[in-house]
Amino acid sequence: MTRTSATPGGTLVLDGEGLAKAVLRDRDVTRWPALAAADDMRVITSAATLVEVVHPRIRRPALEWTLSRMVVELVTILTSDPDDLMTLCGSRAAVAKV
């Protein structure tokens, strides 16, 4: 596996699209966590991201396998619409109004 011009450094963070593609085993996405793991880097996603990714059609075993290879971090979200985010995220994220 060769590195692309964008080389992971520090911590690799998967957003909703990144996590969804990792669950689907998209080659362009799955190589990033593999490179990060090979370099002993942390691979994380936010607890709030799970709200975007989990839906009735998702393959739960694939999601659980993908999540088992990363850390799900609690987050604090600064937003102008805290009510909407608190409804979506529940206790998985702290929400603060800006």
CNS distance restraints for C-alpha pairs under 8 A (distance, minus, plus):
assign (resid   3 and name CA) (resid   7 and name CA) 6.33 0.50 0.50
assign (resid   8 and name CA) (resid  12 and name CA) 6.55 0.50 0.50
assign (resid   8 and name CA) (resid  32 and name CA) 7.19 0.50 0.50
assign (resid   8 and name CA) (resid  35 and name CA) 7.45 0.50 0.50
assign (resid   8 and name CA) (resid  36 and name CA) 6.36 0.50 0.50
assign (resid   9 and name CA) (resid  36 and name CA) 7.86 0.50 0.50
assign (resid   9 and name CA) (resid  41 and name CA) 7.60 0.50 0.50
assign (resid  10 and name CA) (resid  41 and name CA) 6.42 0.50 0.50
assign (resid  10 and name CA) (resid  42 and name CA) 7.47 0.50 0.50
assign (resid  11 and name CA) (resid  36 and name CA) 7.94 0.50 0.50
assign (resid  11 and name CA) (resid  41 and name CA) 5.84 0.50 0.50
assign (resid  11 and name CA) (resid  42 and name CA) 5.00 0.50 0.50
assign (resid  11 and name CA) (resid  43 and name CA) 6.00 0.50 0.50
assign (resid  11 and name CA) (resid  44 and name CA) 7.33 0.50 0.50
assign (resid  12 and name CA) (resid  32 and name CA) 7.92 0.50 0.50
assign (resid  12 and name CA) (resid  33 and name CA) 7.25 0.50 0.50
assign (resid  12 and name CA) (resid  36 and name CA) 6.91 0.50 0.50
assign (resid  12 and name CA) (resid  41 and name CA) 7.28 0.50 0.50
assign (resid  12 and name CA) (resid  42 and name CA) 6.23 0.50 0.50
assign (resid  12 and name CA) (resid  43 and name CA) 4.76 0.50 0.50
assign (resid  12 and name CA) (resid  44 and name CA) 6.22 0.50 0.50
assign (resid  13 and name CA) (resid  43 and name CA) 5.97 0.50 0.50
assign (resid  13 and name CA) (resid  44 and name CA) 4.90 0.50 0.50
assign (resid  13 and name CA) (resid  45 and name CA) 5.41 0.50 0.50
assign (resid  14 and name CA) (resid  18 and name CA) 4.97 0.50 0.50
assign (resid  14 and name CA) (resid  19 and name CA) 5.51 0.50 0.50
assign (resid  14 and name CA) (resid  43 and name CA) 7.61 0.50 0.50
assign (resid  14 and name CA) (resid  44 and name CA) 6.28 0.50 0.50
assign (resid  14 and name CA) (resid  45 and name CA) 5.03 0.50 0.50
assign (resid  14 and name CA) (resid  46 and name CA) 7.94 0.50 0.50
assign (resid  15 and name CA) (resid  19 and name CA) 6.00 0.50 0.50
assign (resid  15 and name CA) (resid  45 and name CA) 6.35 0.50 0.50
assign (resid  15 and name CA) (resid  46 and name CA) 7.57 0.50 0.50
assign (resid  15 and name CA) (resid  49 and name CA) 6.25 0.50 0.50
assign (resid  16 and name CA) (resid  20 and name CA) 6.03 0.50 0.50
assign (resid  16 and name CA) (resid  49 and name CA) 5.30 0.50 0.50
assign (resid  16 and name CA) (resid  50 and name CA) 7.32 0.50 0.50
assign (resid  16 and name CA) (resid  52 and name CA) 5.88 0.50 0.50
assign (resid  16 and name CA) (resid  53 and name CA) 5.98 0.50 0.50
assign (resid  17 and name CA) (resid  21 and name CA) 6.09 0.50 0.50
assign (resid  17 and name CA) (resid  53 and name CA) 7.95 0.50 0.50
assign (resid  18 and name CA) (resid  22 and name CA) 6.08 0.50 0.50
assign (resid  18 and name CA) (resid  29 and name CA) 6.58 0.50 0.50
assign (resid  19 and name CA) (resid  23 and name CA) 6.18 0.50 0.50
assign (resid  19 and name CA) (resid  45 and name CA) 7.63 0.50 0.50
assign (resid  19 and name CA) (resid  53 and name CA) 7.27 0.50 0.50
assign (resid  20 and name CA) (resid  24 and name CA) 6.41 0.50 0.50
assign (resid  20 and name CA) (resid  53 and name CA) 5.98 0.50 0.50
assign (resid  21 and name CA) (resid  25 and name CA) 6.13 0.50 0.50
assign (resid  21 and name CA) (resid  26 and name CA) 5.26 0.50 0.50
assign (resid  21 and name CA) (resid  29 and name CA) 6.41 0.50 0.50
assign (resid  21 and name CA) (resid  30 and name CA) 7.89 0.50 0.50
assign (resid  22 and name CA) (resid  26 and name CA) 5.79 0.50 0.50
assign (resid  22 and name CA) (resid  29 and name CA) 5.87 0.50 0.50
assign (resid  22 and name CA) (resid  30 and name CA) 5.51 0.50 0.50
assign (resid  22 and name CA) (resid  66 and name CA) 6.91 0.50 0.50
assign (resid  23 and name CA) (resid  62 and name CA) 5.61 0.50 0.50
assign (resid  23 and name CA) (resid  63 and name CA) 5.38 0.50 0.50
assign (resid  23 and name CA) (resid  66 and name CA) 5.95 0.50 0.50
assign (resid  24 and name CA) (resid  62 and name CA) 7.55 0.50 0.50
assign (resid  25 and name CA) (resid  29 and name CA) 7.51 0.50 0.50
assign (resid  25 and name CA) (resid  30 and name CA) 6.13 0.50 0.50
assign (resid  26 and name CA) (resid  30 and name CA) 5.97 0.50 0.50
assign (resid  27 and name CA) (resid  31 and name CA) 6.25 0.50 0.50
assign (resid  28 and name CA) (resid  32 and name CA) 7.60 0.50 0.50
assign (resid  29 and name CA) (resid  33 and name CA) 7.57 0.50 0.50
assign (resid  30 and name CA) (resid  34 and name CA) 6.45 0.50 0.50
assign (resid  31 and name CA) (resid  35 and name CA) 6.06 0.50 0.50
assign (resid  32 and name CA) (resid  36 and name CA) 6.12 0.50 0.50
assign (resid  33 and name CA) (resid  37 and name CA) 5.96 0.50 0.50
assign (resid  33 and name CA) (resid  43 and name CA) 6.43 0.50 0.50
assign (resid  34 and name CA) (resid  38 and name CA) 6.16 0.50 0.50
assign (resid  35 and name CA) (resid  39 and name CA) 6.31 0.50 0.50
assign (resid  36 and name CA) (resid  40 and name CA) 6.24 0.50 0.50
assign (resid  36 and name CA) (resid  41 and name CA) 4.96 0.50 0.50
assign (resid  36 and name CA) (resid  42 and name CA) 6.95 0.50 0.50
assign (resid  36 and name CA) (resid  43 and name CA) 6.91 0.50 0.50
assign (resid  37 and name CA) (resid  41 and name CA) 5.59 0.50 0.50
assign (resid  37 and name CA) (resid  42 and name CA) 7.16 0.50 0.50
assign (resid  37 and name CA) (resid  43 and name CA) 7.49 0.50 0.50
assign (resid  42 and name CA) (resid  70 and name CA) 7.28 0.50 0.50
assign (resid  42 and name CA) (resid  71 and name CA) 7.57 0.50 0.50
assign (resid  43 and name CA) (resid  69 and name CA) 7.69 0.50 0.50
assign (resid  43 and name CA) (resid  70 and name CA) 5.00 0.50 0.50
assign (resid  43 and name CA) (resid  71 and name CA) 6.29 0.50 0.50
assign (resid  44 and name CA) (resid  70 and name CA) 5.22 0.50 0.50
assign (resid  44 and name CA) (resid  71 and name CA) 4.62 0.50 0.50
assign (resid  44 and name CA) (resid  72 and name CA) 5.69 0.50 0.50
assign (resid  44 and name CA) (resid  73 and name CA) 6.78 0.50 0.50
assign (resid  45 and name CA) (resid  49 and name CA) 6.65 0.50 0.50
assign (resid  45 and name CA) (resid  70 and name CA) 7.35 0.50 0.50
assign (resid  45 and name CA) (resid  71 and name CA) 6.51 0.50 0.50
assign (resid  45 and name CA) (resid  72 and name CA) 5.13 0.50 0.50
assign (resid  45 and name CA) (resid  73 and name CA) 6.26 0.50 0.50
assign (resid  46 and name CA) (resid  50 and name CA) 7.16 0.50 0.50
assign (resid  46 and name CA) (resid  72 and name CA) 5.40 0.50 0.50
assign (resid  46 and name CA) (resid  73 and name CA) 4.83 0.50 0.50
assign (resid  46 and name CA) (resid  74 and name CA) 6.00 0.50 0.50
assign (resid  46 and name CA) (resid  75 and name CA) 6.24 0.50 0.50
assign (resid  47 and name CA) (resid  51 and name CA) 7.52 0.50 0.50
assign (resid  47 and name CA) (resid  72 and name CA) 5.66 0.50 0.50
assign (resid  47 and name CA) (resid  73 and name CA) 5.68 0.50 0.50
assign (resid  47 and name CA) (resid  74 and name CA) 5.36 0.50 0.50
assign (resid  47 and name CA) (resid  75 and name CA) 6.74 0.50 0.50
assign (resid  47 and name CA) (resid  92 and name CA) 5.57 0.50 0.50
assign (resid  47 and name CA) (resid  93 and name CA) 6.53 0.50 0.50
assign (resid  48 and name CA) (resid  52 and name CA) 7.42 0.50 0.50
assign (resid  48 and name CA) (resid  74 and name CA) 7.62 0.50 0.50
assign (resid  48 and name CA) (resid  75 and name CA) 7.12 0.50 0.50
assign (resid  48 and name CA) (resid  89 and name CA) 5.83 0.50 0.50
assign (resid  48 and name CA) (resid  92 and name CA) 6.23 0.50 0.50
assign (resid  48 and name CA) (resid  93 and name CA) 5.94 0.50 0.50
assign (resid  49 and name CA) (resid  53 and name CA) 6.55 0.50 0.50
assign (resid  50 and name CA) (resid  54 and name CA) 5.83 0.50 0.50
assign (resid  51 and name CA) (resid  88 and name CA) 6.62 0.50 0.50
assign (resid  51 and name CA) (resid  89 and name CA) 6.31 0.50 0.50
assign (resid  53 and name CA) (resid  58 and name CA) 7.95 0.50 0.50
assign (resid  54 and name CA) (resid  58 and name CA) 6.43 0.50 0.50
assign (resid  58 and name CA) (resid  63 and name CA) 7.47 0.50 0.50
assign (resid  59 and name CA) (resid  63 and name CA) 6.31 0.50 0.50
assign (resid  60 and name CA) (resid  64 and name CA) 6.00 0.50 0.50
assign (resid  61 and name CA) (resid  65 and name CA) 6.05 0.50 0.50
assign (resid  62 and name CA) (resid  66 and name CA) 6.14 0.50 0.50
assign (resid  63 and name CA) (resid  67 and name CA) 6.09 0.50 0.50
assign (resid  64 and name CA) (resid  68 and name CA) 6.03 0.50 0.50
assign (resid  65 and name CA) (resid  69 and name CA) 6.90 0.50 0.50
assign (resid  66 and name CA) (resid  70 and name CA) 7.22 0.50 0.50
assign (resid  67 and name CA) (resid  71 and name CA) 7.16 0.50 0.50
assign (resid  67 and name CA) (resid  72 and name CA) 7.46 0.50 0.50
assign (resid  74 and name CA) (resid  92 and name CA) 6.41 0.50 0.50
assign (resid  74 and name CA) (resid  93 and name CA) 5.80 0.50 0.50
assign (resid  74 and name CA) (resid  94 and name CA) 7.87 0.50 0.50
assign (resid  75 and name CA) (resid  92 and name CA) 7.72 0.50 0.50
assign (resid  75 and name CA) (resid  93 and name CA) 5.15 0.50 0.50
assign (resid  75 and name CA) (resid  94 and name CA) 6.22 0.50 0.50
assign (resid  76 and name CA) (resid  93 and name CA) 5.71 0.50 0.50
assign (resid  76 and name CA) (resid  94 and name CA) 4.44 0.50 0.50
assign (resid  76 and name CA) (resid  95 and name CA) 5.58 0.50 0.50
assign (resid  76 and name CA) (resid  96 and name CA) 7.18 0.50 0.50
assign (resid  77 and name CA) (resid  93 and name CA) 7.09 0.50 0.50
assign (resid  77 and name CA) (resid  94 and name CA) 6.21 0.50 0.50
assign (resid  77 and name CA) (resid  95 and name CA) 4.85 0.50 0.50
assign (resid  77 and name CA) (resid  96 and name CA) 6.11 0.50 0.50
assign (resid  78 and name CA) (resid  82 and name CA) 7.99 0.50 0.50
assign (resid  78 and name CA) (resid  95 and name CA) 6.14 0.50 0.50
assign (resid  78 and name CA) (resid  96 and name CA) 4.92 0.50 0.50
assign (resid  78 and name CA) (resid  97 and name CA) 5.80 0.50 0.50
assign (resid  78 and name CA) (resid  98 and name CA) 5.98 0.50 0.50
assign (resid  79 and name CA) (resid  95 and name CA) 7.25 0.50 0.50
assign (resid  79 and name CA) (resid  96 and name CA) 6.29 0.50 0.50
assign (resid  79 and name CA) (resid  97 and name CA) 5.17 0.50 0.50
assign (resid  79 and name CA) (resid  98 and name CA) 5.56 0.50 0.50
assign (resid  80 and name CA) (resid  97 and name CA) 5.39 0.50 0.50
assign (resid  80 and name CA) (resid  98 and name CA) 5.36 0.50 0.50
assign (resid  81 and name CA) (resid  85 and name CA) 6.74 0.50 0.50
assign (resid  81 and name CA) (resid  97 and name CA) 6.81 0.50 0.50
assign (resid  82 and name CA) (resid  86 and name CA) 5.93 0.50 0.50
assign (resid  82 and name CA) (resid  95 and name CA) 5.95 0.50 0.50
assign (resid  82 and name CA) (resid  96 and name CA) 6.34 0.50 0.50
assign (resid  82 and name CA) (resid  97 and name CA) 5.68 0.50 0.50
assign (resid  83 and name CA) (resid  87 and name CA) 6.18 0.50 0.50
assign (resid  84 and name CA) (resid  88 and name CA) 6.37 0.50 0.50
assign (resid  85 and name CA) (resid  89 and name CA) 5.81 0.50 0.50
assign (resid  85 and name CA) (resid  90 and name CA) 7.85 0.50 0.50
assign (resid  85 and name CA) (resid  95 and name CA) 7.04 0.50 0.50
assign (resid  86 and name CA) (resid  90 and name CA) 5.15 0.50 0.50
assign (resid  86 and name CA) (resid  91 and name CA) 7.71 0.50 0.50
assign (resid  86 and name CA) (resid  93 and name CA) 7.81 0.50 0.50
assign (resid  86 and name CA) (resid  94 and name CA) 7.98 0.50 0.50
assign (resid  86 and name CA) (resid  95 and name CA) 6.54 0.50 0.50
assign (resid  89 and name CA) (resid  93 and name CA) 5.95 0.50 0.50
